[in-house]
Amino acid sequence: MNIFKNEWGDPEDPDGISVDADVLPDGSLRVSGTDYGKSARNFSGNDEYDYGLHIPADSIPQFSLELLKRSFNLKGPLTFSKVKSICKNADIAITTWHD
């Protein structure tokens, strides 16, 4: 399920970010993102840069509460980096990946 998408810059070659979140059959959560366009090329050398994290099913209740706590006190938008920080600060074990 797409939970965030934003594009900016040249309409012919836009920069952008797209973030998806999916609950997997085992109850775990997968959050994946793709940065694309010039900013991705400058960072990774490719047109797209993919990354994500996986939260095990048994950590979802704690993650949900931590996310709510953080969201109610957050200044600015929730970002992928902030989700990783929430997990780290709450000692929620995650698996991450990137291109």
Backbone as a ProteinNet text record, in pm:
[ID]
protein_1_A
[PRIMARY]
MNIFKNEWGDPEDPDGISVDADVLPDGSLRVSGTDYGKSARNFSGNDEYDYGLHIPADSIPQFSLELLKRSFNLKGPLTFSKVKSICKNADIAITTWHD
[TERTIARY]
84.2	0	90.2	66.1	144.3	98.4	193.2	159.1	211.2	299.3	352.8	412.1	385.2	449	460.5	577.8	600.6	696.3	663.2	750.8	775.3	891.6	926.9	1024.5	1050	1147.5	1086.8	1170.3	1134.7	1028.6	912.9	809.1	853.8	951.7	1003.2	1098.1	1160.3	1252.7	1241.1	1125.5	1102.9	1189.5	1220.3	1275	1155.2	1173.2	1060.5	1095.6	996.4	1006.6	870.5	874.1	753.3	780	686.9	702.8	579.1	602.6	496.6	509.9	397.3	397.3	300.9	344.4	261.8	272.8	158.2	156.6	169.3	271	296.9	210.8	196.3	111	144.8	270.3	308.6	282.4	221.8	190.3	300.3	414.3	523	493.2	571.6	551.4	674.1	650.4	758.5	730.3	828.1	820.3	932.6	896.8	998.5	981.2	1093.2	1091.3	1177.3	1144.5	1223.2	1239.5	1364.2	1394.9	1429	1388.1	1415.1	1441.7	1497	1527	1670.1	1692.6	1826.7	1888.3	1808.9	1863.9	1911.3	1839	1882.9	2008.8	2013.8	2133.5	2255.7	2237.7	2350.2	2397.9	2305.1	2338.5	2393.3	2325.1	2359	2416.7	2404.4	2450.9	2346.6	2231.5	2123.5	1999.9	1907.8	1784.2	1696.6	1710.7	1631.5	1720.7	1681.8	1750.9	1644.6	1651.1	1552.3	1607.4	1518.9	1557.7	1434.5	1455.8	1340.9	1378.7	1274.7	1294.3	1182.8	1212.8	1118.9	1110	986.4	962	891.5	948.5	885.6	747.3	662.9	524.7	516.3	604.1	594.7	634.6	691.4	728.1	626.3	525.1	427.7	349.2	300.9	229.7	316.9	440.4	529.7	558.6	582.9	609.5	488.8	369.7	248.2	237.9	262.4	255.6	365.9	486	596.9	570.1	513.5	482.2	376.6	274.2	172.5	232.6	311.7	374.7	458.7	538.5	625.4	545.4	442.2	363.4	291.4	241.4	172	267.8	396.3	495.2	592.2	564.4	655.9	645.1	759.8	765	809.3	725.7	756.4	702.9	718.5	662.6	738.5	668	730.4	809.5	933.2	1018.2	1067.5	1122.9	1178.4	1286.9	1371.8	1478	1421.1	1311.8	1250.5	1189.1	1132.9	1080.6	1194.8	1308.2	1425.1	1469.2	1468.8	1507.8	1410.7	1281.5	1181.3	1212.7	1240.6	1271.7	1399.2	1502.3	1628.9	1612.3	1544.4	1527.6	1441.6	1353	1265.5	1318.9	1441.1	1501.8	1415.2	1354	1277.3	1372	1390.9	1482.2	1420.9	1496.2	1451.4	1561.5	1520.6	1613.8	1601.3	1714	1710	1782	1752.5	1823.5	1824.7	1912.8	1920.3	2004	1987.8	2067.9	2211.6
-115.9	0	124.2	213.6	336.9	428.1	470.6	557.3	699.4	720.6	854.6	862.5	974.1	1000.6	1151	1194	1335.6	1349.7	1439.5	1470.8	1620.2	1657.6	1797.5	1812.1	1934.3	1961.9	1955.1	1928.8	1925.3	1818.2	1856.1	1757.1	1649.3	1681.9	1585	1484.1	1520.4	1431.8	1463.9	1428.6	1469.7	1394.7	1462.6	1397.9	1354.2	1249	1207.3	1099.2	1070.5	964.6	895.9	765.3	686.6	586.6	577.2	485.8	396.7	267.1	167.4	98	52	-28.6	-144.5	-262.9	-382.6	-470.7	-519.8	-621.6	-755.1	-831.7	-959	-1069.1	-1181.7	-1290.1	-1334.7	-1321.4	-1362.3	-1254.4	-1140.9	-1032.9	-930.4	-951.2	-853.4	-737.5	-632.6	-512	-484.7	-457.4	-420.4	-278.2	-189.7	-52.2	-35.8	3.2	17.3	150.4	207	335.7	335.8	425.7	446.9	596.4	640.6	776.5	768.3	866.7	860.7	999.3	999.1	1123.9	1169.3	1297.2	1355.2	1335.9	1354.9	1340.3	1197.3	1097.7	957.9	933	989.4	973.1	1035.4	1153.5	1219.8	1140.4	1073.8	999.2	860.3	788.5	647.6	615.8	709.8	683.5	612.4	580.3	513.1	602.3	572.4	649.2	631.4	514.9	487.1	433.8	462.3	410.8	351	220.4	148.8	118.9	120.6	93.6	48.4	-7.4	-48.6	-104.1	-141.2	-205.5	-306	-401.2	-507	-514	-512.1	-521.8	-654.2	-738.9	-868.5	-853.5	-952.9	-949.6	-927.3	-989.5	-976.3	-837.5	-754.7	-617.6	-514	-555.8	-460.6	-387.2	-453.5	-376.8	-266.4	-298.4	-197.6	-87.5	-124.8	-26.6	66.4	11	92.1	197.7	157	252.7	357.6	315.2	410.2	507.9	458.9	544.7	647.6	604.3	699.1	803.6	758.8	851.7	954.9	907.5	998.3	1090.4	1036.8	1116.3	1231.6	1208	1314.4	1424.8	1395.4	1492.8	1535.6	1497.3	1518.9	1660.4	1719.1	1846.1	1813.2	1842.5	1810.8	1673.1	1638.1	1512.1	1389.8	1279.5	1152.3	1107.7	1068.8	1023.7	882.6	822	687.6	687	786.8	796.3	806.8	880.3	893.3	760.9	683.4	551.2	462.3	466.9	389.1	433.2	563.2	615	571.1	572.6	526.1	382.8	298.7	157.9	145.7	219.9	213.1	257.4	369.9	423.8	335.1	256.1	167.6	24	4.2	-129.1	-229.9	-185.2	-273.4	-322.2	-452.1	-510.6	-501	-445.9	-437.2	-488.7	-523.4	-556.8	-447.3	-393.1	-288.8	-335.5	-271.4	-298.6	-171.8	-168.4	-59.2	-104.4	-32.2	-60.5	-24.6
0	0	0	-92.9	-97	16.3	100.2	213.9	197.6	97.9	76	-63.8	-131.6	-260.4	-276.2	-321.7	-344.2	-461.6	-553.3	-666.8	-671.1	-724.1	-737.4	-854.2	-891.5	-997.1	-1135.8	-1234.1	-1375.6	-1403	-1458	-1485.9	-1586.4	-1671.4	-1767.9	-1704.5	-1593.3	-1520.7	-1371.5	-1312.8	-1174.3	-1074.2	-965.5	-847.7	-765.4	-688	-606.6	-507.3	-425.5	-326.1	-319.1	-306.5	-288	-176	-80.7	32.7	39.8	51.7	65.2	199.5	252.5	374.7	353.8	393.9	377.5	500	546.2	650.1	576.7	612.1	546.8	609.3	540	591.7	734	775.2	910.9	1015.9	973.4	1066.2	1082.6	1017.6	1024.1	929.1	941.6	861.9	777.3	650	558	510.1	530.7	481.8	380.5	258.7	154.8	83.6	43.7	-23.6	-147.5	-237.7	-358.7	-378.9	-385.9	-428.6	-575.7	-654.1	-797.7	-853.9	-974.2	-1042.6	-1018	-1043.8	-1033.8	-895.6	-791.2	-656	-631.9	-681.8	-668.4	-750.1	-870.4	-954.9	-888.6	-827.9	-761.3	-639.3	-571.1	-449.9	-481	-570.9	-592.7	-729.7	-821.8	-957.7	-1042.2	-984.7	-1056.6	-1059.5	-1152.1	-1160.7	-1037.6	-970.6	-851.8	-740.1	-616.4	-499.5	-407.8	-387	-307.4	-168.1	-69.5	68.9	145.2	261	339.4	474.1	547.5	676.5	700.3	785.4	820.1	972	1022.2	1166.2	1192.1	1277.8	1305.5	1369	1347.4	1395.9	1546.5	1622.8	1767.9	1818.4	1731.7	1769.6	1723.2	1648.3	1592.5	1701.5	1807.6	1911.4	1973.5	2008.2	2066.1	1965	1840.1	1735.2	1718.8	1720	1703.8	1813.1	1937.7	2049	2039.5	2005.2	1991.1	1877.8	1769.1	1654.5	1692.2	1764.8	1810.6	1904	1999.5	2093.8	2018.3	1926.5	1851.2	1759.9	1695	1600.4	1669	1789.9	1861.1	1905.9	1911.2	1956.1	1846.7	1725.2	1613.5	1557.6	1531.5	1460.6	1319.4	1222.1	1083.6	1046.1	920.5	871.1	922.5	930.5	963.4	841	860.8	750.7	777.1	674.4	688	796.5	796.2	897.5	1038.5	1054.3	1186.2	1231.3	1137.8	1173.1	1221.4	1152.7	1197.3	1336.1	1362.1	1494.1	1602.6	1571.6	1667.6	1708.2	1609.9	1638	1720.3	1682.7	1755.1	1900	1920.9	2055.6	2144.3	2083.2	2160.2	2164.6	2115.9	2111.9	2037	1927.4	1840.1	1731.8	1726.6	1627.6	1488.9	1395.8	1257.2	1165.8	1047	939.8	835	789.8	687	562.9	451.4	325.6	241.3	146.1	48.7	-68.7	-180	-299.3	-276.8
[MASK]
+++++++++++++++++++++++++++++++++++++++++++++++++++++++++++++++++++++++++++++++++++++++++++++++++++

